[in-house]
Amino acid sequence: MARKSFLFTSESVSEGHPDKVADQISDAVVDLFLSKDPYARVACETLTTTNRIVLAGEIRCAPMIDEHGEWRAGALAEIEAAARATVKRIGYEQAGFHWQHADFACHLHPQSSEIAQGVDASGNKDEGAGDQGIMFGYATDETPDFMPATLYYAHKILERMATDRHSGAAPFLEPDAKSQVTLEYEDEAPVRATALVVSTQHKPGYFFHNNEGDPAKYAELRDYVTGVLHDVLPAGYVTDATQIFVNPTGSFEIGGPDGDAGVTGRKIIVDTYGGASPHGGGAFSGKDPTKVDRSAAYISRYMAKNIVAAGLARRVTIQLSYAIGVSEPLSLYVDTHGTGTVPEATIEAVLPTLVRLTPRGIREHLGLNKPIYQRSASYGHFGRTPDADGGFSWEKLDLVENLRAAVGANA
């Protein structure tokens, strides 16, 4: 039996977290290549550490690299410029990590021909999945964006702080930050915050710990963060009993890639549902949409969100599975966690009639062959507002009426 009253926690990290810096650089490379060729193949991993950015992975893009694996004139310079521009936008101009002065190395190379032959369409063969794997999608009616409330507010706290940092409203903040939100649920609905944690990199001196530092400056930082918590969370969530921790270790001046190495794909729970749903085996960032780690996770979220919006369930998890080189999914699983208004088997039967779940079908349905990915690499891939240029297309609610009609016809 599902528990109705409990505590649940999710965390988020800012755009300046070292792993998120790596994710955003990898997706900047994806966007660059897709801007040159909508059908480019990209699998880009990024390592960030003290004043160093390293790229590695496999690519295929005729405007950037020729059939002999040689870079075309200016291609490497464009890749480096995209990486440095990403770091500059985030705001790193520190001695230990600076957008202009960090060493840069690119070790991208042509995609394996053995992978290519499985993915590419040929003859009567449709495009195959870029790898085997399982992918999950999830949606809940806890928030207006159909996301788990713990993660939703953890993201919103850091988004607000980043906005204030960029605008100058909070000049004592630096880019690296983490948040953690623990909510109490009653009758399966969030009602109050029991613990809130924010650790944020700051300008020199904005700490006070063990009688060291500047208590007035720390109070300014603490009061600012506490104000953000009250502004972001719904009225009544933050009470006198809520435990609030602001930089509990004391000083946080050394941060970002200078404080910890960052690697693409290490914040997958932050990217998805904050632990409220299972996660498949792969990360999203750095991958073109033929990689089902990314595209099938997006279509799973799209279907789950539309199911909840259509009133077919209050909460739903969807799983898809694929084999490398094979077009059709091997399985489709729907779990409405006891909240469904129609049988799960009915939903499983109608979904493939509304959305073609092959790699090509997913890409075409969601319009994924566009340079739309860097914006997804911080503050979550889900629970976002669809953009006019096709970004976050998997957040659209354009399947609701078709779902209701199809379920009714199959009742």
C-alpha positions, 0 to 999 in steps of 0.5 A, a space after each residue: 500500500 502506498 504511503 500517504 504521509 511521509 517526508 521526501 527530499 530532492 536536490 538541485 545544483 546551479 548552472 555554475 556547479 562543475 558537473 553542470 558546467 560540463 553538461 552545458 559545454 557538451 550541449 553547446 557542442 551538440 547545438 553547434 553541430 546541429 546548427 551545421 547539420 540537423 542530422 549530425 551525430 554527436 556524443 560529447 563528454 566534457 571534463 572541467 577542472 582548475 583552469 582546464 576544459 577537455 572534450 572527448 567523444 565521437 562525432 559525424 558532421 560533414 560541415 565540420 569534419 571530412 570523410 577522412 576524419 580531418 577537421 575543416 578550416 575553422 571548425 576547432 576554433 568554433 568548438 573552442 569558442 562555443 565552450 568559452 562562451 558557455 563558461 563566460 555566460 555562466 559567469 566564471 572569471 576567477 583565478 582558478 577557472 576563467 572563461 578566457 584563460 582556461 586551457 582547452 583541449 578537444 579530443 572529439 573524433 569520428 563516430 565508429 562505423 559499426 555504430 553508424 551502420 546500426 543507427 543509419 537507415 538503409 534500404 528497407 531498414 529504418 533508423 535504429 536506436 543509438 544504443 540499448 537501454 531503458 528510459 523513464 518518464 514521469 509526471 505528477 499533479 503536485 505542481 503546475 508544471 507536473 513535476 515533483 514539488 521537492 525538485 520543482 522548488 529546489 530548481 526555483 531557488 537556484 534559478 532565482 539566485 542566478 537571476 539575482 547574481 546576473 542582474 547585480 541584485 545579489 553581487 556577493 554570489 558566485 556561480 556555484 551553488 546547491 539546494 536541497 528541499 525536504 517537504 512533508 506530505 499529508 494524504 500524498 500532497 506536499 504541505 510544508 517544508 521541514 528542512 531547506 539547505 542552500 550552499 552557495 559560493 560567495 565573494 571573499 569575506 561573506 562567511 562567519 564560522 568558528 569566530 572567523 570571518 565577517 558576521 555582518 557580511 554573513 548575515 547579509 548572505 544568510 538573510 538574502 537566501 532566507 528571503 529567497 526561500 520565503 519568496 519561492 516556496 508557497 505561503 505557509 510552507 516555511 514555518 518556525 519549525 523549518 530547519 534552514 541551513 545556509 552554507 553549513 560548512 562555513 566558507 564557500 569561496 573556492 567553488 566550481 571546477 576549481 573546487 571540484 572536477 566536473 564531468 558530463 552526466 553526473 547529475 542525472 537525478 537533478 536533470 530528471 525527477 529528483 528521485 521521485 521516479 526511476 532513471 534509465 541507464 544514461 545521461 542526456 547532455 552531449 548527445 544528439 537526438 538519435 541517442 534514445 537515452 535522450 530522445 526516448 526519455 523526452 518522449 516518455 516525459 511527454 506522454 506522462 505529462 499529457 496523461 496526467 493533464 488529460 485526467 487519466 491519472 494523478 501520477 504516472 511512470 512510463 518505461 521504454 526499452 530499446 536495443 542498439 540498431 533496432 527501431 521499435 521499442 522492446 517494451 512499453 510499461 505504464 504505472 499510474 501508482 493506483 491513481 489512474 482513472 482507466 486501466 494501465 493496459 488501456 493506456 499502453 495500447 493507445 500510446 503507440 497509436 498516437 506517437 510513433 516510438 521509433 527513434 525517427 518517429 520521436 525526433 519528428 514528433 518532437 522536432 528534435 533535430 534543432 540546436 535547442 539543447 544547451 538551455 536544458 542542461 541546467 535547472 532540469 530538462 523537465 517542467 520547463 516552458 516550451 519555446 517558440 523555436 522548438 525548445 522543450 517541445 516535450 513539455 507541450 500538452 498537445 496530446 491531451 484531447 487525442 489521448 482522451 478520445 483514444 482511451 474512450 474508444 478503447 474503453 
